[in-house]
Structure formats: C-alpha cells, structure tokens
Amino acid sequence: MTLSNAFTAIIRRDLVLAYRRRAEVANPLLFFVLVITLFPLGLGAQTKLLQAMAPGIIWIAALLAAMLSLDSLFRSDFDDGSLEQFILSPHPLSVLILAKIVAHWLVTGLPLLLISPLLAIFLGMPEQSLPVLLWTLLLGTPVLSLIGSIGVALTVGLRRGGMILALLVLPLYIPVLIFAGNAVEMAGSGLPVGAQLNILAAILFAALVLAPLPAAAALKMSMNG
C-alpha cells in the first residue's frame, strides 16, 4: 500500500468508527451548543454586553469542546493495539498521525464550524462579523487538533491524563484564542482583519509541518513506556 493510500485509508477508517459511535462523537458538539446558550441566561437582558462578548464566548466554547474530544484521538487505537501496528508500519508515523488528526477535525471541528453562524446570530453578533468568524474557525480549529495531538500522545498511556493534558495544551492554545477573538471583534467594528487572519494561517501551516513529528515521537515514548 502506498503512503497516500494508507493516509486515506486511516481517514476513512476513523470516519467509519466515528459514525458507529455517533452518540459519543456528538458530545463535544452538544457541549459547544450548551455552553454558548447558557451565557445569555447568565448575563440576562444585557444585549450590548452579550454582543461584545460573543467572539470570546464562541471561541472559548470551541476550545473547551476541542479539549473534550481530544482524548478520543488515540485512546481507542491504544486500547485495541492499533497504535502498535501504526508504529510497526513501513510508512512514516508522523504522516499516519496527520491522517488521524484530519479525521478528528472532520468529526469534531467541522461540525462546530457549520453550526457557529447560527449561534453567533443567537448571541447578536453583527452580520459583517460572520464571515470572519468562519475564517477564524476554519484556520484555528485544525490548530487545536494539531497541537492537542502532541499532548494526547504524551498522556495516552495514563489512565487519568485529562488534567495533565489540559495543563500541556491550554497554554499553547492562547495565541489562537487571542488572534481569532480579536479578528472577529475588529470585523464587527468595521476594521481590517487581514493581519490577524494571516497570523492564524501562519500558525496553521507551522502546526501542520511541526506538530506530527513531536506527536509521533511522544507516541513512541508512551508505547515504549
């Protein structure tokens, strides 16, 4: 099997497994919706405050939803022994991990991207901010999966690694949160946001190139340990 065939086969396999576990896969999306819908209840009838906070609310909810789904990235493969087969494969482990990250984003990040405009309107976000919100989620949510893969690879062998995982990856998520939230906020004020989107794109490309390599090394360390 060629490398490209192995790459697509892993994506197809993970999507089929996700379809069979639809209830489990839906949890991050439901969490995302619930967190956002609870904010208006807590803030009351303060429409202007809610509108000003909308970019941060959506992005914090997306970040927490991504954190909730990260453990599933390698856990089932670790439990059934598939990770050992990946390591023993003649193909580069980093490329196989990248395939799993792509599948993870298609299952968790893409649904957040699709439902976010409806929730943004619910929070009263200006219409001119919606395209920028979608661009920030398109550029930023893959970074959450890419960076998170390193933390998951380091903690996959631990029974209760959730807290350690959060401590490892949350500080690395802060730049994405800052630039994405600022871009949406400035778009609502009619200001240019090209610089923020370019920075998010640069972060995405850097994560695409750099993240699979340490994730592969961490995965080998976890399996050997």
Sine and cosine of phi, psi and omega as CSV:
sin_phi,cos_phi,sin_psi,cos_psi,sin_omega,cos_omega
0.00,0.00,0.76,-0.65,0.02,-1.00
-0.96,0.29,0.24,-0.97,-0.03,-1.00
-0.89,0.45,-0.65,0.76,0.01,-1.00
-0.91,0.42,-0.61,0.79,0.05,-1.00
-0.92,0.40,-0.64,0.77,0.04,-1.00
-0.91,0.42,-0.64,0.77,0.01,-1.00
-0.87,0.49,-0.77,0.64,-0.01,-1.00
-0.93,0.36,-0.54,0.84,0.01,-1.00
-0.91,0.42,-0.63,0.78,0.02,-1.00
-0.92,0.38,-0.67,0.74,0.04,-1.00
-0.88,0.48,-0.72,0.70,0.00,-1.00
-0.89,0.46,-0.67,0.74,0.01,-1.00
-0.88,0.48,-0.72,0.69,-0.03,-1.00
-0.92,0.38,-0.57,0.82,0.05,-1.00
-0.93,0.38,-0.62,0.79,0.05,-1.00
-0.91,0.41,-0.68,0.73,0.03,-1.00
-0.89,0.45,-0.62,0.78,0.03,-1.00
-0.91,0.42,-0.62,0.79,0.03,-1.00
-0.90,0.44,-0.57,0.82,0.02,-1.00
-0.96,0.28,-0.36,0.93,0.03,-1.00
-0.91,-0.41,0.80,0.60,-0.11,-0.99
-0.87,0.49,-0.63,0.78,-0.03,-1.00
-0.90,0.43,-0.65,0.76,0.01,-1.00
-0.93,0.36,-0.63,0.77,-0.01,-1.00
-0.93,0.37,-0.51,0.86,-0.04,-1.00
-0.96,0.29,-0.28,0.96,-0.06,-1.00
-0.85,0.53,-0.75,0.66,0.03,-1.00
-0.87,0.49,-0.61,0.79,0.01,-1.00
-0.92,0.40,-0.69,0.72,0.05,-1.00
-0.89,0.45,-0.64,0.77,0.05,-1.00
-0.88,0.48,-0.69,0.72,0.02,-1.00
-0.85,0.53,-0.73,0.69,-0.02,-1.00
-0.92,0.39,-0.69,0.72,-0.05,-1.00
-0.91,0.42,-0.68,0.74,0.00,-1.00
-0.87,0.49,-0.70,0.72,-0.03,-1.00
-0.93,0.37,-0.65,0.76,-0.03,-1.00
-0.95,0.30,-0.32,0.95,0.03,-1.00
-0.98,0.21,-0.42,0.91,-0.03,-1.00
-0.88,0.47,-0.72,0.70,0.06,-1.00
-0.86,0.50,-0.55,0.84,0.03,-1.00
-0.93,0.38,-0.59,0.81,0.00,-1.00
-0.97,0.22,-0.57,0.82,-0.04,-1.00
-1.00,0.06,-0.28,0.96,0.02,-1.00
0.97,0.22,-0.59,-0.81,-0.11,-0.99
-1.00,-0.02,0.41,0.91,-0.01,-1.00
-1.00,0.08,0.99,0.14,-0.13,-0.99
-0.89,0.45,-0.70,0.71,-0.04,-1.00
-0.91,0.42,-0.65,0.76,0.03,-1.00
-0.90,0.43,-0.67,0.74,0.00,-1.00
-0.90,0.43,-0.65,0.76,0.02,-1.00
-0.90,0.43,-0.63,0.78,0.01,-1.00
-0.93,0.36,-0.53,0.85,-0.04,-1.00
-1.00,0.03,-0.15,0.99,-0.12,-0.99
-0.81,0.58,-0.73,0.69,0.00,-1.00
-0.86,0.51,-0.70,0.71,0.02,-1.00
-0.91,0.41,-0.62,0.79,0.00,-1.00
-0.89,0.47,-0.74,0.67,-0.05,-1.00
-0.90,0.43,-0.66,0.75,-0.05,-1.00
-0.96,0.28,-0.59,0.81,0.07,-1.00
-0.91,0.41,-0.65,0.76,0.04,-1.00
-0.90,0.44,-0.65,0.76,0.04,-1.00
-0.90,0.44,-0.66,0.75,0.01,-1.00
-0.89,0.45,-0.71,0.71,-0.01,-1.00
-0.92,0.38,-0.61,0.79,0.05,-1.00
-0.90,0.43,-0.62,0.78,0.06,-1.00
-0.90,0.44,-0.65,0.76,0.04,-1.00
-0.88,0.48,-0.62,0.78,-0.02,-1.00
-0.91,0.42,-0.51,0.86,-0.08,-1.00
-1.00,-0.09,-0.13,0.99,-0.12,-0.99
-0.90,0.44,-0.62,0.79,-0.09,-1.00
-0.87,0.49,-0.43,0.90,-0.01,-1.00
-0.98,0.22,-0.09,1.00,-0.08,-1.00
-0.89,0.46,-0.72,0.69,-0.02,-1.00
-0.85,-0.53,-0.10,0.99,-0.16,-0.99
-0.88,0.47,-0.75,0.66,-0.04,-1.00
-0.91,0.41,-0.60,0.80,0.04,-1.00
-0.93,0.38,-0.57,0.82,0.06,-1.00
-0.92,0.38,-0.64,0.77,-0.05,-1.00
-0.94,0.33,-0.60,0.80,-0.06,-1.00
-0.99,-0.11,0.06,1.00,0.07,-1.00
1.00,0.05,0.07,1.00,-0.02,-1.00
-0.91,0.41,-0.53,0.85,-0.01,-1.00
-0.88,0.47,-0.59,0.81,0.04,-1.00
-0.90,0.44,-0.60,0.80,0.04,-1.00
-0.93,0.37,-0.59,0.81,0.06,-1.00
-0.89,0.46,-0.68,0.73,-0.02,-1.00
-0.92,0.40,-0.62,0.79,-0.01,-1.00
-0.98,0.18,-0.15,0.99,-0.03,-1.00
-0.90,0.43,0.54,-0.84,0.06,-1.00
-0.94,0.34,-0.23,0.97,-0.01,-1.00
-0.99,0.13,0.45,-0.90,0.04,-1.00
-0.86,0.51,0.78,-0.63,-0.04,-1.00
-0.89,0.46,-0.56,0.83,-0.03,-1.00
-0.89,0.46,-0.58,0.82,0.02,-1.00
-0.95,0.33,-0.63,0.78,0.04,-1.00
-0.91,0.41,-0.61,0.79,0.06,-1.00
-0.91,0.41,-0.64,0.77,0.05,-1.00
-0.87,0.49,-0.60,0.80,0.06,-1.00
-0.89,0.45,-0.65,0.76,0.03,-1.00
-0.92,0.39,-0.58,0.82,0.03,-1.00
-0.92,0.40,-0.66,0.75,0.04,-1.00
-0.87,0.49,-0.71,0.70,0.02,-1.00
-0.89,0.45,-0.64,0.77,0.02,-1.00
-0.88,0.47,-0.66,0.75,0.01,-1.00
-0.93,0.38,-0.63,0.78,0.02,-1.00
-0.88,0.47,-0.54,0.84,-0.05,-1.00
-1.00,0.08,-0.57,0.82,-0.11,-0.99
-0.94,-0.35,-0.73,0.69,-0.07,-1.00
-0.97,0.25,-0.66,0.75,-0.03,-1.00
-0.88,0.47,-0.69,0.72,0.06,-1.00
-0.87,0.49,-0.60,0.80,0.06,-1.00
-0.89,0.45,-0.65,0.76,0.03,-1.00
-0.88,0.47,-0.65,0.76,-0.07,-1.00
-0.96,0.29,-0.56,0.83,-0.07,-1.00
-1.00,-0.03,-0.24,0.97,-0.10,-1.00
-0.89,0.46,-0.60,0.80,0.02,-1.00
-0.86,0.51,-0.64,0.77,0.02,-1.00
-0.89,0.45,-0.68,0.74,0.01,-1.00
-0.94,0.33,-0.55,0.84,0.05,-1.00
-0.90,0.44,-0.66,0.75,0.06,-1.00
-0.90,0.43,-0.61,0.79,0.04,-1.00
-0.87,0.49,-0.58,0.82,0.01,-1.00
-1.00,0.09,-0.04,1.00,0.03,-1.00
0.99,0.11,0.37,0.93,0.00,-1.00
-0.92,0.38,0.66,-0.75,0.02,-1.00
-0.86,0.51,0.53,-0.85,-0.06,-1.00
-0.89,0.46,-0.54,0.84,-0.02,-1.00
-0.94,0.35,-0.24,0.97,0.02,-1.00
-1.00,0.06,-0.31,0.95,-0.11,-0.99
-0.89,0.45,-0.72,0.69,0.04,-1.00
-0.87,0.50,-0.63,0.78,0.01,-1.00
-0.93,0.38,-0.62,0.79,0.07,-1.00
-0.86,0.52,-0.70,0.72,0.01,-1.00
-0.91,0.43,-0.63,0.77,0.03,-1.00
-0.91,0.42,-0.66,0.75,0.00,-1.00
-0.91,0.41,-0.63,0.77,0.04,-1.00
-0.93,0.36,-0.61,0.79,0.02,-1.00
-0.90,0.44,-0.61,0.79,-0.01,-1.00
-1.00,0.07,-0.52,0.86,-0.14,-0.99
-1.00,-0.01,-0.62,0.79,-0.06,-1.00
-0.91,0.42,-0.57,0.82,0.11,-0.99
-0.89,0.46,-0.53,0.85,0.03,-1.00
-0.91,0.43,-0.61,0.79,0.04,-1.00
-0.87,0.49,-0.67,0.74,0.03,-1.00
-0.93,0.36,-0.65,0.76,-0.04,-1.00
-0.92,0.40,-0.76,0.65,0.01,-1.00
-0.92,0.39,-0.64,0.77,0.01,-1.00
-0.88,0.47,-0.48,0.88,0.00,-1.00
-0.88,0.47,-0.54,0.84,0.02,-1.00
-0.92,0.40,-0.73,0.68,0.02,-1.00
-0.90,0.44,-0.65,0.76,0.02,-1.00
-0.91,0.42,-0.64,0.77,0.02,-1.00
-0.89,0.45,-0.56,0.83,0.01,-1.00
-0.96,0.29,-0.49,0.87,-0.12,-0.99
-0.94,-0.35,0.09,1.00,-0.11,-0.99
-0.90,0.44,-0.46,0.89,-0.01,-1.00
-1.00,0.09,-0.07,1.00,-0.02,-1.00
-1.00,-0.04,0.64,-0.77,-0.01,-1.00
-0.95,0.32,-0.61,0.79,-0.01,-1.00
-0.80,-0.59,0.94,0.34,-0.04,-1.00
-0.99,-0.15,0.17,0.98,-0.06,-1.00
-0.88,0.47,-0.71,0.71,-0.01,-1.00
-0.92,0.38,-0.67,0.75,0.03,-1.00
-0.89,0.45,-0.65,0.76,0.02,-1.00
-0.87,0.49,-0.70,0.72,0.01,-1.00
-0.89,0.46,-0.67,0.74,0.01,-1.00
-0.91,0.42,-0.52,0.85,-0.03,-1.00
-0.97,0.26,-0.70,0.72,-0.19,-0.98
-0.99,-0.15,-0.45,0.89,-0.06,-1.00
-0.86,0.51,-0.69,0.73,0.05,-1.00
-0.88,0.48,-0.51,0.86,0.00,-1.00
-0.97,0.24,-0.31,0.95,0.03,-1.00
-0.99,0.15,-0.27,0.96,-0.14,-0.99
-0.87,0.50,-0.70,0.72,0.02,-1.00
-0.85,0.52,-0.65,0.76,0.02,-1.00
-0.88,0.47,-0.69,0.72,-0.01,-1.00
-0.89,0.46,-0.67,0.74,-0.04,-1.00
-0.91,0.42,-0.79,0.61,-0.08,-1.00
-0.94,0.34,-0.60,0.80,0.00,-1.00
-0.93,0.37,-0.74,0.67,0.02,-1.00
-0.89,0.46,-0.65,0.76,0.00,-1.00
-0.92,0.40,-0.61,0.80,0.01,-1.00
-0.89,0.45,-0.71,0.70,-0.01,-1.00
-0.92,0.40,-0.63,0.77,0.01,-1.00
-0.90,0.43,-0.69,0.73,0.00,-1.00
-0.93,0.37,-0.56,0.83,0.05,-1.00
-0.89,0.45,-0.60,0.80,0.04,-1.00
-0.91,0.41,-0.42,0.91,0.03,-1.00
-1.00,-0.04,0.03,1.00,0.00,-1.00
0.98,0.18,0.30,0.95,-0.02,-1.00
-1.00,-0.09,0.41,-0.91,0.00,-1.00
-0.93,0.38,0.58,-0.82,-0.05,-1.00
-0.80,-0.60,0.25,0.97,-0.04,-1.00
-0.86,0.50,-0.61,0.79,-0.03,-1.00
-0.90,0.43,-0.70,0.71,-0.01,-1.00
-0.90,0.43,-0.66,0.75,0.01,-1.00
-0.92,0.40,-0.60,0.80,0.04,-1.00
-0.91,0.42,-0.63,0.78,0.03,-1.00
-0.91,0.41,-0.67,0.74,0.05,-1.00
-0.89,0.46,-0.65,0.76,0.04,-1.00
-0.90,0.43,-0.64,0.77,0.03,-1.00
-0.90,0.43,-0.65,0.76,0.04,-1.00
-0.89,0.46,-0.66,0.75,0.01,-1.00
-0.89,0.45,-0.73,0.68,-0.01,-1.00
-0.91,0.42,-0.63,0.78,0.04,-1.00
-0.90,0.43,-0.65,0.76,0.01,-1.00
-0.92,0.38,-0.61,0.79,0.04,-1.00
-0.88,0.48,-0.62,0.79,-0.04,-1.00
-0.99,0.17,-0.66,0.75,-0.20,-0.98
-1.00,-0.09,-0.58,0.82,-0.15,-0.99
-0.91,0.42,-0.68,0.74,-0.05,-1.00
-0.88,0.48,-0.49,0.87,-0.04,-1.00
-0.93,0.36,-0.80,0.60,0.08,-1.00
-0.91,0.42,-0.50,0.87,0.06,-1.00
-0.90,0.44,-0.66,0.75,0.04,-1.00
-0.91,0.42,-0.68,0.73,0.02,-1.00
-0.91,0.42,-0.66,0.75,0.02,-1.00
-0.91,0.42,-0.58,0.82,0.00,-1.00
-0.92,0.39,-0.65,0.76,0.05,-1.00
-0.90,0.43,-0.64,0.77,0.03,-1.00
-0.90,0.43,-0.68,0.74,0.00,-1.00
-0.91,0.42,-0.64,0.77,-0.01,-1.00
-0.95,0.32,-0.62,0.79,0.02,-1.00
-0.94,0.34,-0.49,0.87,0.00,-1.00
-0.98,0.21,0.00,0.00,0.00,0.00
